[in-house]
Amino acid sequence: MLLSLEEKSALGCKAARDLLTPRLGSAAGGFKVKLLLLYPSENLHALKGCSGPNLPVVWRSHKEAWVATSILQEWFVHFCPAVERDCARYGLPYKALLILDRAPGHPGNLDDLSDHVRVLYLPEKTMALVQPMNQGIVATFKAFYPRTVFRLLALRVGGRDQQSVVLDFWRDYSILDTSYNISESWEEVPPATLNGGWRKLWREGIQQDANRLHVATLPQILQDILALAHGVGFREVTEADVVELLQSPGRALQ
């Protein structure tokens, strides 16, 4: 996060290497599955006593923190019932199209695991350009995360000594806290942003004003982060610093 050099030194912080793999909601923007969160270590003290179903994310470990075939297959089994419940909620037939990037860890036999969910892999040459998650959804999600964390920090600071509280906050901040804040940030991503992500694959499915509402979201989040940072004592943080944080791969989720 936005730590000063002095605080980084005091805490002995190292850049986190957690890999978060969020899964997209429906084109209508009203459906979100639990995020899949991968971490290199399997047994963490912070998660002791926490059962998987009660966690706000689907937690899995992998030594390289990437989506292995077995992990994606397991996630798919979790995904299908969630889709079925959402279809039933709206009185829709249980049919869905899951779009994935073509990657080494993505098996080609997921279709065999469900009669109701078809899996489509994007062409390698164009997937980075048309993948819905790359059309502002990930950027918005990553922006919500530091805002969520700074809000918690602001509540902790109150009228007390800022430097002491900030140091204690980061010392106590665990991977369990991260998972809850990541989940909350994902829930904050508005339906218009999810819907607007489909503009390159399914223009007919874009709802009116989705793109306009999405464009208006990020600048407001940026200003919120800046105000919160200043409020907890990070007076030297500029708008350019926040933009750099949000545009740097991985850093906004550290």
N, C-alpha and C positions, 0 to 999 in steps of 0.2 A: 504494500500500500504506500501511501504518501508519507514515508518516513524521512526525516532529515538525516543527514550523514551522521550527526552526533547520536541520534537514537539508534540508527543501524549499528553503530559501533558498540553502544551500551548493551544492546540486546544480543549482539552476535548473530544478527539475522543473516540468513542465506536465502537466495531466491528459491521459492518453492518450485517443485517440478510435478505438481499434481496435474493430471490431464482430465479435464471435464468434457464429457461427450453428451451434449443435450440432444434430445430427440424432438422433432418438430410436431406441433399439434396439427389439427385438421386444417384444410384450406379455408374453412369458415372461421377459423381462429378461436373457436371456443373449446378446443380439446387439447389438454396437455397431459403427457405421461410423466411419471417420475423421471427425473434426470438420472442418467447413469454416470456415476462418479468412480473413476479408476484411481488407484493409489499404489505405489510400488510395494508398500508393506502390508502384510495380511493381518497381523495382530497389532492393534494399537491400543495403548493404555486409555486413551480418551474415549474409545468405543467400548470399553469393558462394561458388561452388563446391559448393553444395548442390543436388542434383537433386530434382525434385518427388516422384518415387516413394519416395525415401528419407526424406522429411520425415515427422514423426509426425502431421501434419495435412494436409488438402487446402488448399493456399495459393493464394489468388487475390487480385488487386488490383482495386479499383474506386475511382474518385476520390471518390465519396460514401460508400464503405464500406458499400454495401447490396447485396442479392442481385439482380443484374440477370438478365433472362431467360436470356441465354446462359450465365451462370455456373450457374444452377440446372439447366439442361439438361445441362451438362457434369458436374455433380455427380451427376445422376440416372444417367448412363451409368456412373459409378463405383459408384453404389449398387447397381444391379441385379446385377452379378457377385458382389458381396459377399453379397447375399441368397441367390443361387443356391448359393454355397459353404456358407453356413450351413444351408440346407435339406438339402443333400446330407449334411452332417455328421450330421444327426439322422434321416436317412432319410425326409425329408418331401418331398412334391411341391413343385416350384418355383412357388409361388403366394404373393403378398404384397399387402398393402394399405398404401399410403403415405398418411398423413394430413398435409396441409399447411394452413397458414393461407391464407386468400384475401387475396392482396396483389398490388400492381401488377407486381412482378417475378416472380410465379409464373405461368408460361404454362399455358394450358388444354389443351395438346396433349401433355402428358407421356405419356398413355396410348398414344399412337401410337409411342412409342419402345420399348415392350416389350409382348410378348404375355403376360407372366407377372406383371407388377406393375400393379395398378390404383391410380389416384390419386384420392383423395377430398379435396375442399376443404371446410373447416369453414365454416358460415354466419357471415357477418360479425358479426351481432348476438350470437352466443353463443361465438365461437371463443376469446375471452379467458377465458371461464369454464370451458370444457371441454377446451381444449388440454392434452394429457397433460404436455407440458413445463412447463406452469404449475402443475402439481399437486405441487410440491416438488422436481422433478427439477433444474430450473435453479438453484433456491436451494441444493440440496445440492452441485451441481457447483461453484457459485461459492464455497461455503464450503471445499471441498477445495483450491481454488487457493491462497488465502493460507496455508493450512496447509502445502502443499507448498513454497511459497517460504520460509516461516519455518523449515522444517526444514533447507533448504539453507543458509540464513543461520546457523542454529545450528551446523551442521557447520563452517562457515567461521570462526565466531567462536572456538570452542574456548576456550582460556584466554588469548587475546590481547586487546589493547586494543579494546574493543567499538566505540567511536565511529569509530576509524580503519577497522576492518574493515567496518562497516556502510556507510560512505561509499564505500569501494572496491567493495563488493558492488553497490551501486546504480549506480555509474558504469559498471561492466562488464556490467550486466544488459542483454541484447540482446533483440531480437524473436525471435531463434532460441531463446534460453533460454525465453522466454515460450511459444513453440509447444510445446517439449518438456514444460514444466510443465503447460500446459493439457491436453496429451494424457494425461499421468500422472494428472491430477486427474479427467479423464473416465473413465479406467479404474478409478478408485477408487469411483465411484458404484456402490453395491451393487445387485444384481439386484432386491432387495425394493423399492428406491426406484423403479426403472424400472417394475416391475410395478404398484406402487401408483399410479403416474401415470395408469393407465387406469380408475380407479375411477368416473369420471363418464361414460365412454364405453362401457365394457365391464365391468360389475360382475361378471359371471359368470366373467371371466378372471382375477380377482384371486386370487392364491394365499393360503392361510391364513397369517395373521400378517404379511402384507406391510405393511399400514398401521401395525401396532404397531412393526415393525422400523424403518420409515421415520421415524416420529415420534421414535424414540430416537436416531437418527443425528445430527441437527443439534445438539442440546445438547452432545453429546460433542465434536463438531468445534469448537464455539465454545470450550469449555474448553481444548481442545488449542491453539487459536490463542492464547488468552490466556496460557497457560503458556509457550508458545514466545516470545511477544512479551516477556514479563517476563524470560525467560532470556537474551535477546540485548540487554537494556538498556532496553527500552521499559517502564520501571517505571510510568510515568504512565498507561498504557493501561488502561482499565476494561472490564468486560464490556459496558457500554452502548456504548462506542466500537466494539467488535467487532460488536455487533448493528447499529449504524448503518452500518458498513462493508458488512455483508452484505445489508442491506436497501436500500442506495442503488443505483439502476440503473447498471450499468457499472463502478462503482468497484472492486468486488472483483477485476476482471480487468485492472486497470491495472498 
